[in-house]
Amino acid sequence: MGESERGESAPRVRVGFWCANGHDTRIVFAHDVEVPETWDCPRCGLPAGQDQQNPPPPPRTEPYKTHLAYVRERRSDEDGAALLEEALQRLRARRGA
Ligand SMILES: [Zn+2]
């Protein structure tokens, strides 16, 4: 830290980060520090990127699922598969006719 002892301020870079909620955050980095690609938005906690037009998408939050929720989900999957099969059979029947 010889520079500060001599009373000189080290060169710094100011970098803007934008999150998906449109918050902009200005972070000042020392010139010799590697600027990260993303920065956690201090206002909402979402990842913020340096491209204002294309902020990083919010991370997927996996809600806690109960066993019942898993069972229901599986059942709806089976229903969906049955509906798909039914639709395919109808389509085949129509093609055959
Ligand atoms: Zn934000």
Boltz pocket constraint, residues with backbone or C-beta under 6 A from the ligand:
constraints:
  - pocket:
      binder: B
      contacts: [[A, 19], [A, 20], [A, 21], [A, 22], [A, 23], [A, 41], [A, 42], [A, 43], [A, 44], [A, 45], [A, 46]]
      max_distance: 6.0
